[in-house]
């Protein structure tokens, strides 16, 4: 069945239109609640959100949906996505919901769902909920309508959990850390946790007003934190996205450290201590070939999946890996979290700084990235990748690269765009091949 609601990471769209209206949010609550009703216990759902203005509306609609099918609701207020995954499991809830559009602008919002184990839903579970969305909701009798309440200790629970992810002997005293929370969900918990561990914290992106999430701050807008790290003479910068499941690091020189370099550093440290499991790292097809070559050089593998941290996690679970993520900054440290957690990853990086005594620029630059170029081509309709002319252009590019590079051409899961990525040792060749394929896609659409 074609997906009408769920995309690559839950349901997402522009608020008050399409799939992101209050009416549909209520139906999602009813459908997801119905799917997870099992047994005769009082059923419970945990709902968190980021700082978007529309979060109030979506939260209220979801509460109405869940309670109408007999589920009790626990609301946490603004908290990172991984906090909701953790609380779902710890509070023995039947379902967890995060209201967020991650790194998107405030006009967008989204709904992410977690099962009782704290993991994102499988394709099968999402398909079941999609089917229920097309049916009449199974409303309960008045005496069985669910209750809703807010809890006040959710932030403290999460902060305690993330601090437990590093050794009890580790302190960050003497470190000066710039923390950019994107005016999003982590605006209190992440600066608070790092400060409590002893660091001098310079916080930015911590004044949400409902419309400024990801606006010139956060992991997708790095100019401000780069300048701040250099101006403050900080040891490192930590940049999160709107729901804090993504991390990008800025070294003391003001240079960007992406997810590939972060994964390399964390995996290397765990490997040296005999604590890396699975024999390597799991990442997506978008991770740089330089990471793969670096890991091979120290006897580790790079397992690749399709784009999406959900797919990374599925492979990690099957293969017993404890480190995985995406170049874009989703870091999954499976020993401590069931989904991407920017704060847990940040504490791991800071621990590496303390234990190694190295500067961030040295600790977090373990390989030279291979030249990589990604371009997006928007199309009107049809399936341009199925056209013979596009297939021929891709085949010719693969022949020219030989064994010295990679091509990744895929449709976006959220918009009518074809993403064309190539990487290889020759930057000029990479650009030429990407442009050639993009031209073929345009001509075919």
C-alpha positions as CSV (number, residue, x, y, z in Angstrom):
1,X,0.0,0.0,0.0
2,X,1.4,3.4,-1.0
3,X,2.1,5.6,2.0
4,X,-0.3,8.6,2.4
5,X,0.7,9.8,5.8
6,X,4.1,8.3,6.9
7,X,7.3,9.5,5.3
8,X,10.9,8.5,6.1
9,X,10.6,9.7,9.7
10,X,7.0,9.7,10.9
11,X,4.4,12.2,9.6
12,X,5.6,15.6,8.6
13,X,4.3,18.7,6.7
14,X,3.3,22.3,6.8
15,X,1.1,23.1,9.7
16,X,-2.7,23.6,9.0
17,X,-2.4,22.0,5.6
18,X,-2.1,18.5,4.1
19,X,-1.3,15.8,6.6
20,X,-0.5,18.2,9.4
21,X,-3.8,19.5,10.6
22,X,-5.4,19.2,14.0
23,X,-8.2,17.0,12.5
24,X,-5.6,14.5,11.1
25,X,-3.6,14.6,14.3
26,X,-6.7,13.6,16.3
27,X,-7.2,10.7,13.8
28,X,-3.6,9.7,14.2
29,X,-4.1,9.6,18.0
30,X,-7.2,7.4,17.5
31,X,-5.5,5.1,15.0
32,X,-2.2,4.7,16.8
33,X,-4.0,4.3,20.1
34,X,-6.2,1.6,18.7
35,X,-3.2,-0.2,17.2
36,X,-1.5,-0.3,20.6
37,X,-4.5,-1.3,22.6
38,X,-3.8,-4.8,23.8
39,X,-4.6,-6.5,27.1
40,X,-6.9,-5.3,29.8
41,X,-4.5,-2.9,31.6
42,X,-4.9,0.9,31.6
43,X,-3.1,2.0,28.4
44,X,-0.8,4.9,28.5
45,X,0.9,7.2,25.9
46,X,3.7,9.7,26.6
47,X,3.6,12.9,24.5
48,X,6.4,15.3,24.1
49,X,7.1,18.2,21.8
50,X,9.6,20.8,20.7
51,X,9.0,24.5,20.9
52,X,7.0,25.3,17.8
53,X,3.9,27.4,18.2
54,X,1.8,24.7,16.5
55,X,2.9,22.2,19.2
56,X,0.1,23.3,21.5
57,X,-2.5,22.7,18.8
58,X,-1.1,19.3,17.7
59,X,-0.7,18.2,21.3
60,X,-4.3,19.0,22.2
61,X,-5.5,17.2,19.0
62,X,-3.5,14.1,19.8
63,X,-4.7,14.1,23.4
64,X,-8.3,14.2,22.2
65,X,-7.6,11.3,19.8
66,X,-5.9,9.1,22.3
67,X,-8.3,9.6,25.2
68,X,-11.3,9.0,22.9
69,X,-10.1,5.5,22.3
70,X,-9.4,4.8,25.9
71,X,-5.7,5.7,26.4
72,X,-4.4,7.7,29.3
73,X,-2.0,10.5,28.3
74,X,1.1,11.8,30.0
75,X,2.4,15.1,28.6
76,X,6.0,16.2,29.2
77,X,6.2,19.6,27.5
78,X,9.3,20.5,25.4
79,X,11.8,17.6,25.5
80,X,14.2,16.1,23.0
81,X,13.0,13.2,20.9
82,X,15.3,10.7,22.6
83,X,13.9,11.7,25.9
84,X,10.4,10.6,24.8
85,X,11.8,7.3,23.6
86,X,13.4,6.8,27.0
87,X,10.4,7.8,29.0
88,X,8.1,5.6,26.9
89,X,10.1,2.6,28.0
90,X,10.8,3.7,31.5
91,X,7.2,4.5,32.3
92,X,6.0,1.3,30.8
93,X,3.9,3.2,28.3
94,X,2.3,1.5,25.4
95,X,3.3,4.2,23.0
96,X,5.4,7.4,22.8
97,X,4.8,10.4,20.6
98,X,7.1,13.3,19.7
99,X,5.6,16.4,18.1
100,X,8.4,17.9,16.0
101,X,9.6,18.6,12.5
102,X,13.2,18.3,13.6
103,X,15.4,20.7,11.7
104,X,12.6,22.2,9.6
105,X,11.3,25.8,10.0
106,X,8.6,26.6,12.6
107,X,5.9,26.5,9.9
108,X,6.2,22.8,9.7
109,X,5.5,20.1,12.3
110,X,5.5,16.4,12.6
111,X,4.5,13.3,14.6
112,X,7.0,10.6,15.4
113,X,5.9,7.4,17.1
114,X,7.7,5.0,19.4
115,X,6.6,1.6,20.5
116,X,6.6,0.4,24.1
117,X,10.2,-0.7,23.7
118,X,11.3,2.9,22.9
119,X,12.1,2.2,19.3
120,X,10.6,3.8,16.3
121,X,7.9,1.9,14.6
122,X,8.5,-0.8,12.0
123,X,7.2,-0.5,8.5
124,X,4.5,-3.0,9.3
125,X,3.3,-1.1,12.4
126,X,3.1,2.2,10.3
127,X,1.2,0.4,7.6
128,X,-1.3,-0.9,10.1
129,X,-1.8,2.6,11.5
130,X,-2.2,4.0,7.9
131,X,-4.9,1.4,7.3
132,X,-6.7,2.4,10.6
133,X,-6.6,6.1,9.6
134,X,-8.9,5.2,6.7
135,X,-11.5,3.5,9.0
136,X,-14.0,4.8,11.4
137,X,-12.3,5.2,14.9
138,X,-13.3,2.7,17.6
139,X,-14.5,5.1,20.2
140,X,-14.9,3.9,23.8
141,X,-17.9,4.2,26.1
142,X,-17.9,7.5,28.2
143,X,-16.8,5.7,31.3
144,X,-13.7,4.4,29.6
145,X,-12.4,7.7,28.1
146,X,-8.8,8.2,29.0
147,X,-7.4,10.8,31.3
148,X,-4.6,13.3,30.6
149,X,-2.0,14.9,32.9
150,X,1.3,16.7,32.8
151,X,4.4,15.6,34.6
152,X,7.0,17.9,36.1
153,X,10.0,15.6,36.5
154,X,10.5,14.6,32.9
155,X,13.4,17.0,32.3
156,X,15.2,15.8,35.5
157,X,14.7,12.1,34.5
158,X,16.3,12.7,31.1
159,X,19.2,14.8,32.4
160,X,20.0,12.1,34.9
161,X,19.9,9.4,32.2
162,X,22.2,11.2,29.8
163,X,24.7,12.0,32.6
164,X,24.7,8.2,33.4
165,X,25.9,7.5,29.8
166,X,29.5,8.5,30.7
167,X,31.8,7.2,33.3
168,X,31.1,8.3,36.9
169,X,34.7,9.4,37.1
170,X,34.4,11.8,34.2
171,X,34.1,15.6,34.8
172,X,34.2,18.4,32.3
173,X,35.9,20.9,34.7
174,X,38.1,23.3,32.7
175,X,36.3,22.9,29.4
176,X,34.6,25.9,27.8
177,X,31.7,24.7,25.7
178,X,29.4,26.6,23.4
179,X,26.0,24.8,23.3
180,X,23.5,25.8,20.5
181,X,20.1,24.3,21.1
182,X,18.4,25.8,18.0
183,X,15.7,27.4,20.2
184,X,14.3,23.9,20.3
185,X,13.5,21.0,22.5
186,X,16.8,20.8,24.4
187,X,17.1,24.5,25.4
188,X,17.1,23.6,29.1
189,X,18.3,20.0,29.4
190,X,21.5,20.0,27.3
191,X,23.2,23.1,28.7
192,X,22.0,22.0,32.1
193,X,23.5,18.6,31.9
194,X,26.9,19.8,30.6
195,X,27.1,22.5,33.2
196,X,26.3,20.1,36.0
197,X,29.2,18.0,34.8
198,X,31.6,20.9,35.5
199,X,32.0,22.7,32.1
200,X,31.7,26.4,31.6
201,X,28.7,26.6,29.3
202,X,28.0,29.4,26.9
203,X,24.4,28.8,25.8
204,X,22.8,30.1,22.6
205,X,19.6,29.2,20.8
206,X,17.9,28.9,24.2
207,X,15.2,31.6,24.0
208,X,12.4,29.9,22.1
209,X,9.4,32.0,21.2
210,X,7.4,29.6,19.2
211,X,8.6,30.9,15.8
212,X,12.4,31.0,16.0
213,X,13.2,27.3,16.2
214,X,16.1,26.5,13.8
215,X,16.1,30.2,12.7
216,X,19.7,31.1,12.1
217,X,20.8,28.7,14.9
218,X,21.3,25.0,15.4
219,X,22.9,22.2,13.5
220,X,21.7,23.4,10.1
221,X,22.7,27.0,10.6
222,X,26.3,26.9,11.8
223,X,27.6,30.4,11.1
224,X,26.5,31.8,14.5
225,X,28.0,29.1,16.6
226,X,31.3,29.0,14.6
227,X,31.8,32.7,15.3
228,X,30.9,32.3,18.9
229,X,33.3,29.4,19.5
230,X,36.2,31.5,18.1
231,X,35.2,34.7,19.8
232,X,34.9,33.0,23.2
233,X,38.0,31.0,22.8
234,X,36.0,27.9,23.6
235,X,37.3,24.4,23.4
236,X,34.4,23.1,21.4
237,X,30.9,23.9,20.1
238,X,27.9,21.6,20.3
239,X,25.1,22.3,17.8
240,X,21.8,20.4,18.0
241,X,18.7,20.5,15.8
242,X,15.2,21.4,16.8
243,X,14.4,18.1,18.5
244,X,18.0,17.4,19.6
245,X,18.4,13.9,18.0
246,X,21.1,15.3,15.8
247,X,24.6,16.7,16.6
248,X,27.2,18.7,14.7
249,X,30.4,19.7,16.4
250,X,32.5,22.8,15.9
251,X,36.2,22.5,16.8
252,X,38.2,25.2,18.6
253,X,39.2,26.7,15.3
254,X,35.6,27.2,14.3
255,X,35.6,24.4,11.7
256,X,32.6,22.0,11.2
257,X,32.9,18.4,12.3
258,X,30.1,16.3,10.7
259,X,28.5,13.0,11.7
260,X,31.1,10.9,9.9
261,X,34.0,12.3,11.8
262,X,32.1,12.0,15.1
263,X,31.3,8.4,14.4
264,X,34.9,7.7,13.6
265,X,36.1,9.3,16.8
266,X,33.6,7.6,19.1
267,X,34.1,4.2,17.4
268,X,37.8,4.5,17.6
269,X,37.8,5.2,21.3
270,X,35.4,2.3,22.1
271,X,37.4,0.0,19.9
272,X,40.6,0.9,21.7
273,X,38.9,0.2,25.0
274,X,37.5,-3.1,23.8
275,X,33.9,-1.8,24.0
276,X,32.9,-1.5,20.3
277,X,30.5,-4.3,19.3
278,X,29.6,-5.6,15.9
279,X,33.0,-5.2,14.5
280,X,32.4,-1.8,13.0
281,X,29.9,1.0,12.5
282,X,26.5,1.3,10.7
283,X,25.9,4.4,8.6
284,X,23.9,5.2,5.5
285,X,24.7,5.3,1.8
286,X,25.4,9.0,2.2
287,X,28.4,8.6,4.6
288,X,31.7,9.5,3.0
289,X,34.0,7.0,1.4
290,X,36.8,8.4,3.5
291,X,35.1,7.0,6.7
292,X,34.8,3.6,5.1
293,X,38.5,3.6,4.2
294,X,39.5,4.8,7.6
295,X,37.6,2.1,9.4
296,X,39.0,-0.5,7.2
297,X,42.5,0.7,8.0
298,X,41.9,-0.1,11.7
299,X,40.3,-3.4,11.1
300,X,36.6,-2.3,11.3
301,X,33.7,-2.4,8.8
302,X,31.2,0.2,7.6
303,X,27.8,-1.3,7.1
304,X,25.6,0.9,4.9
305,X,21.8,1.3,4.9
306,X,19.3,3.4,3.1
307,X,18.9,7.0,4.3
308,X,17.1,7.3,7.7
309,X,18.3,6.7,11.2
310,X,15.5,4.1,11.6
311,X,17.2,2.0,9.0
312,X,20.5,2.4,10.7
313,X,19.1,1.3,14.0
314,X,17.4,-1.8,12.4
315,X,20.8,-2.9,11.0
316,X,22.5,-2.2,14.4
317,X,20.0,-4.4,16.2
318,X,20.3,-7.2,13.7
319,X,24.1,-7.1,13.7
320,X,24.8,-6.3,17.4
321,X,26.4,-2.9,16.6
322,X,26.5,-0.2,19.3
323,X,27.7,2.7,17.2
324,X,25.8,4.1,14.1
325,X,24.5,7.2,12.6
326,X,24.3,9.6,9.7
327,X,26.6,12.1,8.2
328,X,23.9,14.7,8.9
329,X,24.5,14.2,12.6
330,X,22.1,11.5,13.9
331,X,24.2,9.6,16.3
332,X,22.9,6.3,17.8
333,X,24.9,5.0,20.7
334,X,23.0,1.8,21.4
335,X,24.4,1.2,24.8
336,X,22.6,4.3,26.0
337,X,19.7,5.2,23.7
338,X,17.2,3.6,21.4
339,X,17.3,6.4,18.8
340,X,19.5,9.2,17.7
341,X,20.5,11.3,20.7
342,X,22.5,14.5,20.2
343,X,23.1,15.1,23.9
344,X,24.4,11.6,24.6
345,X,26.7,11.9,21.6
346,X,27.9,15.3,22.7
347,X,28.8,13.9,26.2
348,X,30.7,11.1,24.6
349,X,32.7,13.6,22.5
350,X,33.4,15.7,25.5
351,X,34.5,12.6,27.4
352,X,37.0,11.9,24.6
353,X,38.4,15.4,25.0
354,X,38.9,15.0,28.7
355,X,40.4,11.5,28.6
356,X,42.7,12.1,25.6
357,X,43.8,15.6,26.5
358,X,43.7,16.4,22.8
359,X,42.2,19.5,21.1
360,X,38.9,19.0,19.3
361,X,40.5,19.6,15.9
362,X,42.9,16.7,16.5
363,X,40.5,14.3,18.2
364,X,37.7,14.7,15.7
365,X,39.6,14.7,12.4
366,X,40.7,11.1,11.9
367,X,40.4,10.9,8.1
368,X,40.4,13.1,5.0
369,X,36.9,13.1,3.4
370,X,36.8,12.0,-0.2
371,X,35.4,14.8,-2.5
372,X,31.6,14.4,-2.4
373,X,28.9,16.5,-4.1
374,X,25.1,16.3,-3.6
375,X,22.6,18.2,-5.8
376,X,18.8,18.1,-5.8
377,X,16.7,18.2,-8.9
378,X,13.0,19.1,-8.6
379,X,10.6,17.5,-11.0
380,X,6.9,18.0,-11.8
381,X,5.5,14.5,-12.1
382,X,6.3,11.1,-13.3
383,X,9.2,8.9,-12.4
384,X,12.3,10.3,-14.0
385,X,14.6,7.7,-12.6
386,X,12.8,5.0,-14.6
387,X,13.5,6.7,-17.9
388,X,16.1,5.0,-20.2
389,X,18.0,8.2,-20.7
390,X,18.5,8.7,-17.0
391,X,19.5,5.0,-16.5
392,X,22.0,5.3,-19.3
393,X,23.5,8.5,-17.8
394,X,23.9,6.7,-14.4
395,X,25.4,3.6,-16.0
396,X,28.0,5.7,-17.9
397,X,28.9,7.6,-14.7
398,X,29.4,4.4,-12.8
399,X,31.7,3.1,-15.6
400,X,33.8,6.3,-15.4
401,X,34.2,6.1,-11.7
402,X,35.2,2.5,-11.8
403,X,36.2,1.3,-8.3
404,X,37.4,4.8,-7.2
405,X,34.1,6.3,-6.1
406,X,30.3,5.9,-5.5
407,X,27.0,7.1,-6.9
408,X,23.9,7.5,-4.8
409,X,20.8,8.6,-6.7
410,X,17.5,8.4,-4.9
411,X,14.1,10.2,-4.7
412,X,13.4,12.2,-1.6
413,X,10.9,10.7,0.8
414,X,9.2,14.0,1.6
415,X,9.2,16.1,-1.6
416,X,9.3,15.8,-5.5
417,X,13.1,15.9,-5.6
418,X,15.7,13.5,-6.9
419,X,18.9,13.6,-4.9
420,X,22.1,13.0,-6.9
421,X,25.3,12.3,-5.0
422,X,28.7,11.3,-6.2
423,X,32.1,10.9,-4.6
424,X,35.5,10.0,-5.8
425,X,39.1,11.0,-5.6
426,X,38.9,13.5,-8.4
427,X,36.7,16.5,-7.4
428,X,36.4,17.8,-10.9
429,X,35.2,14.4,-12.2
430,X,32.7,14.1,-9.4
431,X,31.2,17.5,-10.3
432,X,31.0,16.7,-13.9
433,X,29.2,13.4,-13.3
434,X,26.7,14.9,-10.9
435,X,25.9,17.7,-13.4
436,X,25.5,15.2,-16.2
437,X,23.0,13.1,-14.3
438,X,21.1,16.1,-13.1
439,X,20.8,17.3,-16.6
440,X,19.4,13.9,-17.7
441,X,16.9,14.0,-14.8
442,X,15.7,17.5,-15.8
443,X,15.3,16.5,-19.4
444,X,13.3,13.4,-18.5
445,X,10.9,15.1,-16.1
